[in-house]
Amino acid sequence: MDNSTWVWLISIGITALFFLGVPIFLIIGLWVVAISILIDFTLANVGVTLYEGLNFYGLLALPLFILTGDLIKAAGIAQRLSDFAYSFLGCQSPVGAHAVVEESRIRMGAVSFLSDTVQRTEQTGDLREPILLGEAVADQLRA
């Protein structure tokens, strides 16, 4: 068999291990080792490459985002934010909102999706009173 067939067979086997619940770091490691052996790449280079790849701090972002999400869920912050939004809007519909500051004025808008109806509203007011403006937008969505 040629190398491309072996690569496909190794990848299918690794995918099966993924669906069987093997941890992802072991799956990636096994795939790298198997392919390295197949193409006669020395395994000493694998360690150096892994170290150089892990030395890149940008890779820390994904695990830290996951950790942050788990902490927010465990602390109940997500539920409290959801309860706050429900009490503010008085409905359980997804809402998208935006605010634009133009000199001393602020323009707020919101979109609410209830089943197959879409409600849009926009208000402009003084920059010093954003809470009143937000309440006006929410009142229009409730109506």
Stockholm file with secondary structure:
# STOCKHOLM 1.0

chainA/1-143         MDNSTWVWLISIGITALFFLGVPIFLIIGLWVVAISILIDFTLANVGVTLYEGLNFYGLLALPLFILTGDLIKAAGIAQRLSDFAYSFLGCQSPVGAHAVVEESRIRMGAVSFLSDTVQRTEQTGDLREPILLGEAVADQLRA
#=GR chainA/1-143 SS CCHHHHHHHHHHHHHHHHHTTCCHHHHHHHHHHHHHHHTTCCHHHHHHHHHHHHTCGGGGHHHHHHHHHHHHHHHTHHHHHHHHHHHHHSSCSCEEEEEEEETTEEEEEEEEEETTEEEEEEEEEETTCHHHHHHHHHHHHHC
#=GC SS_cons         CCHHHHHHHHHHHHHHHHHTTCCHHHHHHHHHHHHHHHTTCCHHHHHHHHHHHHTCGGGGHHHHHHHHHHHHHHHTHHHHHHHHHHHHHSSCSCEEEEEEEETTEEEEEEEEEETTEEEEEEEEEETTCHHHHHHHHHHHHHC
//
